[in-house]
Amino acid sequence: MRFLIANQLGVLYNWRGKDKLAFKDTKLMEIIYDAGKINFQQTDKNDARIEKTVKEWLKFSKSRLNKKKS
């Protein structure tokens, strides 16, 4: 994710879009899912893992951004 989206942009998103922009509905998320399907054996568990990883990355964007500023 760090190669795809900067923390400054990541802080504007969360997964569902409650009080922020919804990342789950973006074209970038569609591309991430597609890349996962190309690079890994396609299973429902992989989609869940990808989703969990993206959610965590978005969740900690603000703390990474604050660490970088200090």
HTML snippet that shows the backbone in 3Dmol.js (N, CA, C, O; Angstrom):
<script src="https://3Dmol.org/build/3Dmol-min.js"></script>
<div id="view" style="width:600px;height:400px;position:relative"></div>
<script>
const pdb = `
ATOM      1  N   MET A   1       0.818  -1.188   0.000  1.00  0.00           N
ATOM      2  CA  MET A   1       0.000   0.000   0.000  1.00  0.00           C
ATOM      3  C   MET A   1       0.865   1.257   0.000  1.00  0.00           C
ATOM      4  O   MET A   1       0.505   2.260  -0.616  1.00  0.00           O
ATOM      5  N   ARG A   2       1.996   1.205   0.683  1.00  0.00           N
ATOM      6  CA  ARG A   2       2.819   2.417   0.766  1.00  0.00           C
ATOM      7  C   ARG A   2       3.335   2.865  -0.586  1.00  0.00           C
ATOM      8  O   ARG A   2       3.717   4.024  -0.746  1.00  0.00           O
ATOM      9  N   PHE A   3       3.356   1.967  -1.564  1.00  0.00           N
ATOM     10  CA  PHE A   3       3.787   2.336  -2.913  1.00  0.00           C
ATOM     11  C   PHE A   3       2.629   2.847  -3.755  1.00  0.00           C
ATOM     12  O   PHE A   3       2.842   3.396  -4.836  1.00  0.00           O
ATOM     13  N   LEU A   4       1.407   2.672  -3.268  1.00  0.00           N
ATOM     14  CA  LEU A   4       0.224   3.042  -4.037  1.00  0.00           C
ATOM     15  C   LEU A   4      -0.428   4.335  -3.579  1.00  0.00           C
ATOM     16  O   LEU A   4      -0.996   5.070  -4.386  1.00  0.00           O
ATOM     17  N   ILE A   5      -0.344   4.612  -2.286  1.00  0.00           N
ATOM     18  CA  ILE A   5      -1.071   5.757  -1.737  1.00  0.00           C
ATOM     19  C   ILE A   5      -0.261   6.362  -0.582  1.00  0.00           C
ATOM     20  O   ILE A   5       0.236   5.634   0.277  1.00  0.00           O
ATOM     21  N   ALA A   6      -0.135   7.650  -0.566  1.00  0.00           N
ATOM     22  CA  ALA A   6       0.616   8.339   0.491  1.00  0.00           C
ATOM     23  C   ALA A   6      -0.228   8.421   1.759  1.00  0.00           C
ATOM     24  O   ALA A   6      -1.457   8.405   1.699  1.00  0.00           O
ATOM     25  N   ASN A   7       0.429   8.508   2.884  1.00  0.00           N
ATOM     26  CA  ASN A   7      -0.283   8.625   4.159  1.00  0.00           C
ATOM     27  C   ASN A   7      -1.178   9.868   4.194  1.00  0.00           C
ATOM     28  O   ASN A   7      -2.250   9.853   4.799  1.00  0.00           O
ATOM     29  N   GLN A   8      -0.726  10.937   3.543  1.00  0.00           N
ATOM     30  CA  GLN A   8      -1.514  12.167   3.495  1.00  0.00           C
ATOM     31  C   GLN A   8      -2.873  11.916   2.833  1.00  0.00           C
ATOM     32  O   GLN A   8      -3.872  12.528   3.213  1.00  0.00           O
ATOM     33  N   LEU A   9      -2.908  11.042   1.873  1.00  0.00           N
ATOM     34  CA  LEU A   9      -4.157  10.687   1.216  1.00  0.00           C
ATOM     35  C   LEU A   9      -4.890   9.601   2.005  1.00  0.00           C
ATOM     36  O   LEU A   9      -6.119   9.603   2.077  1.00  0.00           O
ATOM     37  N   GLY A  10      -4.146   8.690   2.584  1.00  0.00           N
ATOM     38  CA  GLY A  10      -4.731   7.598   3.363  1.00  0.00           C
ATOM     39  C   GLY A  10      -5.581   8.074   4.532  1.00  0.00           C
ATOM     40  O   GLY A  10      -6.567   7.428   4.886  1.00  0.00           O
ATOM     41  N   VAL A  11      -5.204   9.203   5.136  1.00  0.00           N
ATOM     42  CA  VAL A  11      -5.969   9.707   6.280  1.00  0.00           C
ATOM     43  C   VAL A  11      -7.356  10.217   5.872  1.00  0.00           C
ATOM     44  O   VAL A  11      -8.219  10.420   6.726  1.00  0.00           O
ATOM     45  N   LEU A  12      -7.563  10.420   4.596  1.00  0.00           N
ATOM     46  CA  LEU A  12      -8.866  10.902   4.122  1.00  0.00           C
ATOM     47  C   LEU A  12      -9.868   9.764   3.912  1.00  0.00           C
ATOM     48  O   LEU A  12     -11.053  10.008   3.684  1.00  0.00           O
ATOM     49  N   TYR A  13      -9.388   8.524   3.989  1.00  0.00           N
ATOM     50  CA  TYR A  13     -10.216   7.350   3.705  1.00  0.00           C
ATOM     51  C   TYR A  13     -10.366   6.446   4.909  1.00  0.00           C
ATOM     52  O   TYR A  13      -9.509   6.414   5.792  1.00  0.00           O
ATOM     53  N   ASN A  14     -11.465   5.711   4.935  1.00  0.00           N
ATOM     54  CA  ASN A  14     -11.596   4.513   5.744  1.00  0.00           C
ATOM     55  C   ASN A  14     -12.329   3.499   4.875  1.00  0.00           C
ATOM     56  O   ASN A  14     -12.716   3.819   3.752  1.00  0.00           O
ATOM     57  N   TRP A  15     -12.521   2.308   5.366  1.00  0.00           N
ATOM     58  CA  TRP A  15     -13.059   1.247   4.521  1.00  0.00           C
ATOM     59  C   TRP A  15     -14.478   1.546   4.029  1.00  0.00           C
ATOM     60  O   TRP A  15     -14.743   1.481   2.829  1.00  0.00           O
ATOM     61  N   ARG A  16     -15.371   1.867   4.933  1.00  0.00           N
ATOM     62  CA  ARG A  16     -16.777   2.038   4.586  1.00  0.00           C
ATOM     63  C   ARG A  16     -17.172   3.456   4.207  1.00  0.00           C
ATOM     64  O   ARG A  16     -18.186   3.659   3.540  1.00  0.00           O
ATOM     65  N   GLY A  17     -16.393   4.426   4.620  1.00  0.00           N
ATOM     66  CA  GLY A  17     -16.713   5.801   4.287  1.00  0.00           C
ATOM     67  C   GLY A  17     -17.481   6.537   5.365  1.00  0.00           C
ATOM     68  O   GLY A  17     -18.070   7.585   5.102  1.00  0.00           O
ATOM     69  N   LYS A  18     -17.480   6.000   6.578  1.00  0.00           N
ATOM     70  CA  LYS A  18     -18.140   6.698   7.678  1.00  0.00           C
ATOM     71  C   LYS A  18     -17.265   7.870   8.102  1.00  0.00           C
ATOM     72  O   LYS A  18     -16.148   7.671   8.580  1.00  0.00           O
ATOM     73  N   ASP A  19     -17.762   9.077   7.932  1.00  0.00           N
ATOM     74  CA  ASP A  19     -17.069  10.323   8.265  1.00  0.00           C
ATOM     75  C   ASP A  19     -15.842  10.606   7.385  1.00  0.00           C
ATOM     76  O   ASP A  19     -15.158  11.609   7.588  1.00  0.00           O
ATOM     77  N   LYS A  20     -15.564   9.747   6.431  1.00  0.00           N
ATOM     78  CA  LYS A  20     -14.458   9.932   5.496  1.00  0.00           C
ATOM     79  C   LYS A  20     -14.898   9.391   4.138  1.00  0.00           C
ATOM     80  O   LYS A  20     -16.068   9.059   3.944  1.00  0.00           O
ATOM     81  N   LEU A  21     -13.975   9.308   3.220  1.00  0.00           N
ATOM     82  CA  LEU A  21     -14.264   8.729   1.915  1.00  0.00           C
ATOM     83  C   LEU A  21     -14.179   7.204   1.999  1.00  0.00           C
ATOM     84  O   LEU A  21     -13.360   6.672   2.749  1.00  0.00           O
ATOM     85  N   ALA A  22     -15.006   6.507   1.246  1.00  0.00           N
ATOM     86  CA  ALA A  22     -15.023   5.038   1.259  1.00  0.00           C
ATOM     87  C   ALA A  22     -13.963   4.482   0.315  1.00  0.00           C
ATOM     88  O   ALA A  22     -14.014   4.714  -0.893  1.00  0.00           O
ATOM     89  N   PHE A  23     -13.004   3.746   0.873  1.00  0.00           N
ATOM     90  CA  PHE A  23     -11.952   3.167   0.048  1.00  0.00           C
ATOM     91  C   PHE A  23     -12.425   1.908  -0.663  1.00  0.00           C
ATOM     92  O   PHE A  23     -11.937   1.594  -1.749  1.00  0.00           O
ATOM     93  N   LYS A  24     -13.368   1.180  -0.069  1.00  0.00           N
ATOM     94  CA  LYS A  24     -13.813  -0.091  -0.642  1.00  0.00           C
ATOM     95  C   LYS A  24     -14.433   0.081  -2.019  1.00  0.00           C
ATOM     96  O   LYS A  24     -14.477  -0.874  -2.794  1.00  0.00           O
ATOM     97  N   ASP A  25     -14.908   1.269  -2.338  1.00  0.00           N
ATOM     98  CA  ASP A  25     -15.578   1.519  -3.608  1.00  0.00           C
ATOM     99  C   ASP A  25     -14.681   2.184  -4.660  1.00  0.00           C
ATOM    100  O   ASP A  25     -15.160   2.590  -5.719  1.00  0.00           O
ATOM    101  N   THR A  26     -13.395   2.292  -4.369  1.00  0.00           N
ATOM    102  CA  THR A  26     -12.504   2.984  -5.297  1.00  0.00           C
ATOM    103  C   THR A  26     -12.002   2.047  -6.396  1.00  0.00           C
ATOM    104  O   THR A  26     -11.996   0.825  -6.241  1.00  0.00           O
ATOM    105  N   LYS A  27     -11.592   2.634  -7.477  1.00  0.00           N
ATOM    106  CA  LYS A  27     -10.991   1.878  -8.580  1.00  0.00           C
ATOM    107  C   LYS A  27      -9.685   1.234  -8.114  1.00  0.00           C
ATOM    108  O   LYS A  27      -9.352   0.126  -8.536  1.00  0.00           O
ATOM    109  N   LEU A  28      -8.951   1.922  -7.248  1.00  0.00           N
ATOM    110  CA  LEU A  28      -7.700   1.377  -6.734  1.00  0.00           C
ATOM    111  C   LEU A  28      -7.936   0.077  -5.972  1.00  0.00           C
ATOM    112  O   LEU A  28      -7.144  -0.857  -6.090  1.00  0.00           O
ATOM    113  N   MET A  29      -9.008   0.004  -5.197  1.00  0.00           N
ATOM    114  CA  MET A  29      -9.300  -1.231  -4.462  1.00  0.00           C
ATOM    115  C   MET A  29      -9.633  -2.356  -5.431  1.00  0.00           C
ATOM    116  O   MET A  29      -9.258  -3.506  -5.199  1.00  0.00           O
ATOM    117  N   GLU A  30     -10.317  -2.042  -6.489  1.00  0.00           N
ATOM    118  CA  GLU A  30     -10.617  -3.045  -7.518  1.00  0.00           C
ATOM    119  C   GLU A  30      -9.311  -3.584  -8.129  1.00  0.00           C
ATOM    120  O   GLU A  30      -9.175  -4.782  -8.377  1.00  0.00           O
ATOM    121  N   ILE A  31      -8.371  -2.687  -8.362  1.00  0.00           N
ATOM    122  CA  ILE A  31      -7.071  -3.081  -8.918  1.00  0.00           C
ATOM    123  C   ILE A  31      -6.307  -3.956  -7.927  1.00  0.00           C
ATOM    124  O   ILE A  31      -5.672  -4.933  -8.324  1.00  0.00           O
ATOM    125  N   ILE A  32      -6.366  -3.612  -6.648  1.00  0.00           N
ATOM    126  CA  ILE A  32      -5.690  -4.404  -5.611  1.00  0.00           C
ATOM    127  C   ILE A  32      -6.265  -5.816  -5.571  1.00  0.00           C
ATOM    128  O   ILE A  32      -5.511  -6.786  -5.516  1.00  0.00           O
ATOM    129  N   TYR A  33      -7.595  -5.944  -5.599  1.00  0.00           N
ATOM    130  CA  TYR A  33      -8.229  -7.269  -5.639  1.00  0.00           C
ATOM    131  C   TYR A  33      -7.777  -8.044  -6.880  1.00  0.00           C
ATOM    132  O   TYR A  33      -7.434  -9.222  -6.788  1.00  0.00           O
ATOM    133  N   ASP A  34      -7.777  -7.385  -8.030  1.00  0.00           N
ATOM    134  CA  ASP A  34      -7.377  -8.047  -9.270  1.00  0.00           C
ATOM    135  C   ASP A  34      -5.919  -8.517  -9.212  1.00  0.00           C
ATOM    136  O   ASP A  34      -5.597  -9.614  -9.669  1.00  0.00           O
ATOM    137  N   ALA A  35      -5.058  -7.696  -8.659  1.00  0.00           N
ATOM    138  CA  ALA A  35      -3.645  -8.070  -8.518  1.00  0.00           C
ATOM    139  C   ALA A  35      -3.507  -9.281  -7.601  1.00  0.00           C
ATOM    140  O   ALA A  35      -2.697 -10.171  -7.860  1.00  0.00           O
ATOM    141  N   GLY A  36      -4.289  -9.314  -6.542  1.00  0.00           N
ATOM    142  CA  GLY A  36      -4.271 -10.465  -5.642  1.00  0.00           C
ATOM    143  C   GLY A  36      -4.718 -11.733  -6.343  1.00  0.00           C
ATOM    144  O   GLY A  36      -4.166 -12.806  -6.102  1.00  0.00           O
ATOM    145  N   LYS A  37      -5.707 -11.619  -7.203  1.00  0.00           N
ATOM    146  CA  LYS A  37      -6.202 -12.785  -7.943  1.00  0.00           C
ATOM    147  C   LYS A  37      -5.172 -13.283  -8.958  1.00  0.00           C
ATOM    148  O   LYS A  37      -5.078 -14.482  -9.218  1.00  0.00           O
ATOM    149  N   ILE A  38      -4.409 -12.365  -9.522  1.00  0.00           N
ATOM    150  CA  ILE A  38      -3.376 -12.751 -10.488  1.00  0.00           C
ATOM    151  C   ILE A  38      -2.194 -13.420  -9.785  1.00  0.00           C
ATOM    152  O   ILE A  38      -1.647 -14.406 -10.278  1.00  0.00           O
ATOM    153  N   ASN A  39      -1.810 -12.881  -8.640  1.00  0.00           N
ATOM    154  CA  ASN A  39      -0.592 -13.332  -7.965  1.00  0.00           C
ATOM    155  C   ASN A  39      -0.785 -14.462  -6.968  1.00  0.00           C
ATOM    156  O   ASN A  39       0.187 -15.116  -6.591  1.00  0.00           O
ATOM    157  N   PHE A  40      -2.009 -14.708  -6.533  1.00  0.00           N
ATOM    158  CA  PHE A  40      -2.266 -15.736  -5.541  1.00  0.00           C
ATOM    159  C   PHE A  40      -3.426 -16.598  -6.000  1.00  0.00           C
ATOM    160  O   PHE A  40      -4.275 -16.162  -6.777  1.00  0.00           O
ATOM    161  N   GLN A  41      -3.449 -17.818  -5.511  1.00  0.00           N
ATOM    162  CA  GLN A  41      -4.554 -18.711  -5.835  1.00  0.00           C
ATOM    163  C   GLN A  41      -5.858 -18.083  -5.353  1.00  0.00           C
ATOM    164  O   GLN A  41      -5.952 -17.629  -4.213  1.00  0.00           O
ATOM    165  N   GLN A  42      -6.849 -18.060  -6.220  1.00  0.00           N
ATOM    166  CA  GLN A  42      -8.099 -17.358  -5.915  1.00  0.00           C
ATOM    167  C   GLN A  42      -8.953 -18.143  -4.911  1.00  0.00           C
ATOM    168  O   GLN A  42      -9.403 -19.256  -5.184  1.00  0.00           O
ATOM    169  N   THR A  43      -9.158 -17.533  -3.755  1.00  0.00           N
ATOM    170  CA  THR A  43     -10.060 -18.082  -2.739  1.00  0.00           C
ATOM    171  C   THR A  43     -10.759 -16.920  -2.053  1.00  0.00           C
ATOM    172  O   THR A  43     -10.299 -15.780  -2.126  1.00  0.00           O
ATOM    173  N   ASP A  44     -11.864 -17.210  -1.390  1.00  0.00           N
ATOM    174  CA  ASP A  44     -12.550 -16.166  -0.618  1.00  0.00           C
ATOM    175  C   ASP A  44     -11.681 -15.672   0.529  1.00  0.00           C
ATOM    176  O   ASP A  44     -11.771 -14.511   0.928  1.00  0.00           O
ATOM    177  N   LYS A  45     -10.845 -16.549   1.053  1.00  0.00           N
ATOM    178  CA  LYS A  45      -9.969 -16.158   2.164  1.00  0.00           C
ATOM    179  C   LYS A  45      -8.972 -15.089   1.721  1.00  0.00           C
ATOM    180  O   LYS A  45      -8.632 -14.195   2.496  1.00  0.00           O
ATOM    181  N   ASN A  46      -8.507 -15.178   0.481  1.00  0.00           N
ATOM    182  CA  ASN A  46      -7.562 -14.169  -0.013  1.00  0.00           C
ATOM    183  C   ASN A  46      -8.207 -12.799  -0.069  1.00  0.00           C
ATOM    184  O   ASN A  46      -7.582 -11.809   0.312  1.00  0.00           O
ATOM    185  N   ASP A  47      -9.456 -12.718  -0.540  1.00  0.00           N
ATOM    186  CA  ASP A  47     -10.148 -11.433  -0.559  1.00  0.00           C
ATOM    187  C   ASP A  47     -10.284 -10.875   0.852  1.00  0.00           C
ATOM    188  O   ASP A  47     -10.110  -9.676   1.066  1.00  0.00           O
ATOM    189  N   ALA A  48     -10.591 -11.737   1.808  1.00  0.00           N
ATOM    190  CA  ALA A  48     -10.719 -11.302   3.202  1.00  0.00           C
ATOM    191  C   ALA A  48      -9.380 -10.819   3.744  1.00  0.00           C
ATOM    192  O   ALA A  48      -9.328  -9.833   4.480  1.00  0.00           O
ATOM    193  N   ARG A  49      -8.306 -11.500   3.391  1.00  0.00           N
ATOM    194  CA  ARG A  49      -6.964 -11.085   3.840  1.00  0.00           C
ATOM    195  C   ARG A  49      -6.578  -9.738   3.238  1.00  0.00           C
ATOM    196  O   ARG A  49      -6.041  -8.865   3.920  1.00  0.00           O
ATOM    197  N   ILE A  50      -6.862  -9.591   1.960  1.00  0.00           N
ATOM    198  CA  ILE A  50      -6.560  -8.323   1.284  1.00  0.00           C
ATOM    199  C   ILE A  50      -7.338  -7.196   1.946  1.00  0.00           C
ATOM    200  O   ILE A  50      -6.781  -6.138   2.237  1.00  0.00           O
ATOM    201  N   GLU A  51      -8.619  -7.421   2.182  1.00  0.00           N
ATOM    202  CA  GLU A  51      -9.475  -6.415   2.817  1.00  0.00           C
ATOM    203  C   GLU A  51      -8.945  -6.047   4.200  1.00  0.00           C
ATOM    204  O   GLU A  51      -8.868  -4.868   4.543  1.00  0.00           O
ATOM    205  N   LYS A  52      -8.585  -7.044   4.986  1.00  0.00           N
ATOM    206  CA  LYS A  52      -8.072  -6.794   6.343  1.00  0.00           C
ATOM    207  C   LYS A  52      -6.782  -5.973   6.294  1.00  0.00           C
ATOM    208  O   LYS A  52      -6.597  -5.047   7.085  1.00  0.00           O
ATOM    209  N   THR A  53      -5.906  -6.315   5.373  1.00  0.00           N
ATOM    210  CA  THR A  53      -4.634  -5.603   5.243  1.00  0.00           C
ATOM    211  C   THR A  53      -4.856  -4.144   4.869  1.00  0.00           C
ATOM    212  O   THR A  53      -4.221  -3.253   5.433  1.00  0.00           O
ATOM    213  N   VAL A  54      -5.748  -3.899   3.925  1.00  0.00           N
ATOM    214  CA  VAL A  54      -6.032  -2.525   3.501  1.00  0.00           C
ATOM    215  C   VAL A  54      -6.677  -1.743   4.638  1.00  0.00           C
ATOM    216  O   VAL A  54      -6.327  -0.585   4.867  1.00  0.00           O
ATOM    217  N   LYS A  55      -7.612  -2.359   5.350  1.00  0.00           N
ATOM    218  CA  LYS A  55      -8.263  -1.686   6.486  1.00  0.00           C
ATOM    219  C   LYS A  55      -7.229  -1.260   7.523  1.00  0.00           C
ATOM    220  O   LYS A  55      -7.268  -0.135   8.020  1.00  0.00           O
ATOM    221  N   GLU A  56      -6.312  -2.156   7.845  1.00  0.00           N
ATOM    222  CA  GLU A  56      -5.290  -1.837   8.843  1.00  0.00           C
ATOM    223  C   GLU A  56      -4.365  -0.726   8.340  1.00  0.00           C
ATOM    224  O   GLU A  56      -3.989   0.166   9.101  1.00  0.00           O
ATOM    225  N   TRP A  57      -4.005  -0.784   7.069  1.00  0.00           N
ATOM    226  CA  TRP A  57      -3.136   0.247   6.524  1.00  0.00           C
ATOM    227  C   TRP A  57      -3.803   1.613   6.618  1.00  0.00           C
ATOM    228  O   TRP A  57      -3.179   2.592   7.027  1.00  0.00           O
ATOM    229  N   LEU A  58      -5.075   1.672   6.239  1.00  0.00           N
ATOM    230  CA  LEU A  58      -5.810   2.939   6.318  1.00  0.00           C
ATOM    231  C   LEU A  58      -5.925   3.413   7.764  1.00  0.00           C
ATOM    232  O   LEU A  58      -5.771   4.600   8.052  1.00  0.00           O
ATOM    233  N   LYS A  59      -6.194   2.486   8.656  1.00  0.00           N
ATOM    234  CA  LYS A  59      -6.371   2.815  10.081  1.00  0.00           C
ATOM    235  C   LYS A  59      -5.128   3.486  10.670  1.00  0.00           C
ATOM    236  O   LYS A  59      -5.242   4.390  11.497  1.00  0.00           O
ATOM    237  N   PHE A  60      -3.955   3.048  10.249  1.00  0.00           N
ATOM    238  CA  PHE A  60      -2.721   3.562  10.837  1.00  0.00           C
ATOM    239  C   PHE A  60      -2.045   4.639   9.991  1.00  0.00           C
ATOM    240  O   PHE A  60      -0.913   5.028  10.278  1.00  0.00           O
ATOM    241  N   SER A  61      -2.721   5.120   8.961  1.00  0.00           N
ATOM    242  CA  SER A  61      -2.155   6.186   8.129  1.00  0.00           C
ATOM    243  C   SER A  61      -1.819   7.429   8.946  1.00  0.00           C
ATOM    244  O   SER A  61      -0.764   8.035   8.760  1.00  0.00           O
ATOM    245  N   LYS A  62      -2.712   7.799   9.840  1.00  0.00           N
ATOM    246  CA  LYS A  62      -2.504   9.017  10.642  1.00  0.00           C
ATOM    247  C   LYS A  62      -1.280   8.865  11.547  1.00  0.00           C
ATOM    248  O   LYS A  62      -0.480   9.795  11.654  1.00  0.00           O
ATOM    249  N   SER A  63      -1.120   7.718  12.195  1.00  0.00           N
ATOM    250  CA  SER A  63       0.043   7.575  13.071  1.00  0.00           C
ATOM    251  C   SER A  63       1.348   7.532  12.287  1.00  0.00           C
ATOM    252  O   SER A  63       2.364   8.048  12.752  1.00  0.00           O
ATOM    253  N   ARG A  64       1.333   6.926  11.106  1.00  0.00           N
ATOM    254  CA  ARG A  64       2.549   6.956  10.271  1.00  0.00           C
ATOM    255  C   ARG A  64       2.861   8.372   9.831  1.00  0.00           C
ATOM    256  O   ARG A  64       4.024   8.774   9.799  1.00  0.00           O
ATOM    257  N   LEU A  65       1.840   9.122   9.494  1.00  0.00           N
ATOM    258  CA  LEU A  65       2.022  10.503   9.082  1.00  0.00           C
ATOM    259  C   LEU A  65       2.578  11.348  10.225  1.00  0.00           C
ATOM    260  O   LEU A  65       3.479  12.162  10.018  1.00  0.00           O
ATOM    261  N   ASN A  66       2.049  11.158  11.418  1.00  0.00           N
ATOM    262  CA  ASN A  66       2.536  11.905  12.596  1.00  0.00           C
ATOM    263  C   ASN A  66       3.961  11.543  12.941  1.00  0.00           C
ATOM    264  O   ASN A  66       4.738  12.414  13.332  1.00  0.00           O
ATOM    265  N   LYS A  67       4.327  10.270  12.805  1.00  0.00           N
ATOM    266  CA  LYS A  67       5.708   9.842  13.081  1.00  0.00           C
ATOM    267  C   LYS A  67       6.682  10.493  12.099  1.00  0.00           C
ATOM    268  O   LYS A  67       7.787  10.893  12.465  1.00  0.00           O
ATOM    269  N   LYS A  68       6.244  10.585  10.849  1.00  0.00           N
ATOM    270  CA  LYS A  68       7.094  11.180   9.822  1.00  0.00           C
ATOM    271  C   LYS A  68       7.335  12.663  10.072  1.00  0.00           C
ATOM    272  O   LYS A  68       8.407  13.186   9.768  1.00  0.00           O
ATOM    273  N   LYS A  69       6.319  13.345  10.634  1.00  0.00           N
ATOM    274  CA  LYS A  69       6.432  14.771  10.914  1.00  0.00           C
ATOM    275  C   LYS A  69       7.364  15.057  12.085  1.00  0.00           C
ATOM    276  O   LYS A  69       7.968  16.128  12.138  1.00  0.00           O
ATOM    277  N   SER A  70       7.494  14.110  13.037  1.00  0.00           N
ATOM    278  CA  SER A  70       8.318  14.359  14.225  1.00  0.00           C
ATOM    279  C   SER A  70       9.781  14.200  13.954  1.00  0.00           C
ATOM    280  O   SER A  70      10.599  14.377  14.856  1.00  0.00           O
TER     281      SER A  70
END
`;
const viewer = $3Dmol.createViewer("view");
viewer.addModel(pdb, "pdb");
viewer.setStyle({}, {cartoon: {color: "spectrum"}});
viewer.zoomTo();
viewer.render();
</script>
